[in-house]
Amino acid sequence: KAQNFEKALKDFSFFIGIESFRPEQEEGRGPDNLWALGENVYLVIECKNEASNDSICKKDCNQLNGSIAWFNETYGKQGMKCVPVVIHPSKVFEGTRVITKDDLQRLRDEARAFEMEIGNEERIDTESVKKHLNSSRLRASCILSNFTSKPSRKRR
Protein backbone atom coordinates (compact mmCIF):
# COMPACT_ATOMS: atom_id res chain seq x y z
CA LYS A 1 0.00 0.00 0.00
CA ALA A 2 2.81 2.43 0.87
CA GLN A 3 4.57 1.58 -2.41
CA ASN A 4 1.38 2.42 -4.32
CA PHE A 5 1.12 5.81 -2.59
CA GLU A 6 4.78 6.64 -3.29
CA LYS A 7 4.41 5.63 -6.94
CA ALA A 8 1.20 7.67 -7.25
CA LEU A 9 3.03 10.69 -5.80
CA LYS A 10 5.77 10.29 -8.41
CA ASP A 11 3.21 9.86 -11.21
CA PHE A 12 1.35 12.95 -9.98
CA SER A 13 4.52 15.06 -10.10
CA PHE A 14 5.00 14.15 -13.76
CA PHE A 15 1.34 14.99 -14.39
CA ILE A 16 1.99 18.57 -13.24
CA GLY A 17 5.36 18.84 -14.98
CA ILE A 18 7.72 18.31 -12.05
CA GLU A 19 10.56 15.85 -12.50
CA SER A 20 10.48 13.27 -9.73
CA PHE A 21 12.50 10.29 -8.57
CA ARG A 22 12.06 7.50 -6.03
CA PRO A 23 15.64 7.10 -4.79
CA GLU A 24 14.82 4.57 -2.06
CA GLN A 25 13.01 2.37 -4.59
CA GLU A 26 15.33 2.99 -7.55
CA GLU A 27 18.73 3.09 -5.80
CA GLY A 28 18.11 1.47 -2.41
CA ARG A 29 18.94 4.71 -0.55
CA GLY A 30 17.42 8.14 -0.10
CA PRO A 31 13.91 9.50 0.32
CA ASP A 32 10.65 7.97 -0.83
CA ASN A 33 10.26 10.79 -3.38
CA LEU A 34 12.49 13.56 -4.66
CA TRP A 35 10.85 16.42 -6.59
CA ALA A 36 12.93 18.86 -8.65
CA LEU A 37 11.25 22.26 -8.19
CA GLY A 38 13.76 24.15 -10.32
CA GLU A 39 16.39 26.74 -9.44
CA ASN A 40 18.40 23.94 -7.74
CA VAL A 41 15.70 23.33 -5.12
CA TYR A 42 14.34 19.86 -4.39
CA LEU A 43 11.66 18.47 -2.11
CA VAL A 44 12.97 15.51 -0.13
CA ILE A 45 9.73 13.66 0.68
CA GLU A 46 9.18 10.89 3.20
CA CYS A 47 5.71 9.31 3.04
CA LYS A 48 4.11 8.39 6.34
CA ASN A 49 0.56 8.67 5.05
CA GLU A 50 -0.51 5.45 6.81
CA ALA A 51 0.80 6.53 10.23
CA SER A 52 -1.71 6.50 13.07
CA ASN A 53 0.22 8.41 15.75
CA ASP A 54 -0.93 11.86 16.83
CA SER A 55 2.55 13.26 16.23
CA ILE A 56 5.50 12.64 13.93
CA CYS A 57 7.68 10.21 15.89
CA LYS A 58 11.44 10.26 16.35
CA LYS A 59 11.91 7.25 14.03
CA ASP A 60 10.18 9.13 11.20
CA CYS A 61 12.28 12.23 11.93
CA ASN A 62 15.45 10.13 11.85
CA GLN A 63 14.43 8.66 8.51
CA LEU A 64 13.85 12.16 7.12
CA ASN A 65 17.23 13.26 8.52
CA GLY A 66 18.85 10.28 6.80
CA SER A 67 17.24 11.33 3.52
CA ILE A 68 18.50 14.90 3.99
CA ALA A 69 22.02 13.53 4.60
CA TRP A 70 21.70 11.38 1.47
CA PHE A 71 20.62 14.42 -0.56
CA ASN A 72 23.47 16.58 0.74
CA GLU A 73 25.94 13.81 0.01
CA THR A 74 24.52 13.20 -3.48
CA TYR A 75 23.59 16.73 -4.62
CA GLY A 76 24.86 19.23 -2.05
CA LYS A 77 28.32 19.61 -3.58
CA GLN A 78 26.63 20.68 -6.82
CA GLY A 79 24.96 23.63 -5.08
CA MET A 80 21.56 21.95 -4.85
CA LYS A 81 19.31 22.71 -1.86
CA CYS A 82 16.57 20.60 -0.37
CA VAL A 83 13.41 21.27 1.58
CA PRO A 84 12.52 18.29 3.77
CA VAL A 85 8.84 17.31 3.71
CA VAL A 86 7.01 14.52 5.48
CA ILE A 87 3.54 13.38 4.45
CA HIS A 88 1.83 12.52 7.72
CA PRO A 89 -1.71 12.72 9.16
CA SER A 90 -0.41 14.98 11.94
CA LYS A 91 1.55 18.19 11.72
CA VAL A 92 2.93 18.07 15.24
CA PHE A 93 6.67 18.28 14.67
CA GLU A 94 9.27 21.00 14.56
CA GLY A 95 11.63 21.92 11.74
CA THR A 96 10.08 20.78 8.48
CA ARG A 97 7.06 21.19 6.22
CA VAL A 98 4.20 18.72 6.42
CA ILE A 99 1.65 17.58 3.87
CA THR A 100 -1.47 16.78 5.91
CA LYS A 101 -4.72 15.16 4.80
CA ASP A 102 -6.15 18.66 4.21
CA ASP A 103 -3.12 19.61 2.12
CA LEU A 104 -3.48 16.39 0.11
CA GLN A 105 -7.16 17.13 -0.41
CA ARG A 106 -6.33 20.63 -1.73
CA LEU A 107 -3.70 19.09 -4.00
CA ARG A 108 -6.20 16.50 -5.29
CA ASP A 109 -8.84 19.19 -5.83
CA GLU A 110 -6.41 21.40 -7.74
CA ALA A 111 -5.26 18.41 -9.83
CA ARG A 112 -8.85 17.51 -10.68
CA ALA A 113 -9.60 21.12 -11.68
CA PHE A 114 -6.46 21.13 -13.84
CA GLU A 115 -7.51 17.82 -15.40
CA MET A 116 -10.98 19.22 -16.17
CA GLU A 117 -9.48 22.32 -17.82
CA ILE A 118 -7.18 20.19 -19.97
CA GLY A 119 -10.07 17.84 -20.77
CA ASN A 120 -12.13 20.75 -22.08
CA GLU A 121 -9.47 21.69 -24.63
CA GLU A 122 -10.26 20.86 -28.24
CA ARG A 123 -6.62 20.08 -28.90
CA ILE A 124 -4.15 19.20 -26.15
CA ASP A 125 -0.60 20.25 -26.86
CA THR A 126 2.39 21.50 -24.91
CA GLU A 127 1.26 25.12 -25.09
CA SER A 128 -2.25 24.42 -23.77
CA VAL A 129 -0.84 22.37 -20.89
CA LYS A 130 1.64 25.17 -20.09
CA LYS A 131 -1.15 27.74 -20.20
CA HIS A 132 -3.30 25.80 -17.74
CA LEU A 133 -0.34 25.01 -15.47
CA ASN A 134 0.61 28.68 -15.37
CA SER A 135 -2.92 29.64 -14.32
CA SER A 136 -3.09 26.90 -11.66
CA ARG A 137 -1.51 26.55 -8.23
CA LEU A 138 0.34 23.44 -9.44
CA ARG A 139 3.43 25.30 -10.63
CA ALA A 140 6.63 24.16 -8.94
CA SER A 141 7.03 27.62 -7.39
CA CYS A 142 3.64 27.26 -5.66
CA ILE A 143 3.83 23.74 -4.22
CA LEU A 144 5.36 24.69 -0.86
CA SER A 145 3.06 27.62 -0.13
CA ASN A 146 -0.17 25.99 -1.34
CA PHE A 147 0.11 22.33 -0.39
CA THR A 148 2.30 22.09 2.71
CA SER A 149 1.81 23.29 6.27
CA LYS A 150 4.16 24.53 8.91
CA PRO A 151 4.38 22.00 11.71
CA SER A 152 2.94 22.91 15.08
CA ARG A 153 4.05 22.07 18.57
CA LYS A 154 2.28 19.36 20.48
CA ARG A 155 -0.15 20.85 22.97
CA ARG A 156 0.33 19.79 26.55
Rosetta blueprint (number, residue, H / E / L):
1 K L
2 A H
3 Q H
4 N H
5 F H
6 E H
7 K H
8 A H
9 L H
10 K H
11 D H
12 F H
13 S H
14 F H
15 F H
16 I L
17 G L
18 I L
19 E E
20 S E
21 F E
22 R L
23 P H
24 E H
25 Q H
26 E H
27 E H
28 G L
29 R L
30 G L
31 P L
32 D L
33 N E
34 L E
35 W E
36 A E
37 L E
38 G E
39 E L
40 N L
41 V E
42 Y E
43 L E
44 V E
45 I E
46 E E
47 C E
48 K L
49 N L
50 E L
51 A L
52 S L
53 N L
54 D L
55 S L
56 I L
57 C L
58 K H
59 K H
60 D H
61 C H
62 N H
63 Q H
64 L H
65 N H
66 G H
67 S H
68 I H
69 A H
70 W H
71 F H
72 N H
73 E H
74 T H
75 Y L
76 G H
77 K H
78 Q H
79 G L
80 M L
81 K E
82 C E
83 V E
84 P E
85 V E
86 V E
87 I E
88 H L
89 P L
90 S L
91 K L
92 V E
93 F L
94 E L
95 G L
96 T L
97 R E
98 V E
99 I E
100 T L
101 K H
102 D H
103 D H
104 L H
105 Q H
106 R H
107 L H
108 R H
109 D H
110 E H
111 A H
112 R H
113 A H
114 F H
115 E H
116 M H
117 E H
118 I H
119 G H
120 N L
121 E L
122 E L
123 R L
124 I L
125 D L
126 T H
127 E H
128 S H
129 V H
130 K H
131 K H
132 H H
133 L H
134 N H
135 S L
136 S L
137 R L
138 L L
139 R L
140 A H
141 S H
142 C H
143 I H
144 L H
145 S H
146 N H
147 F H
148 T L
149 S E
150 K L
151 P L
152 S E
153 R L
154 K L
155 R L
156 R L
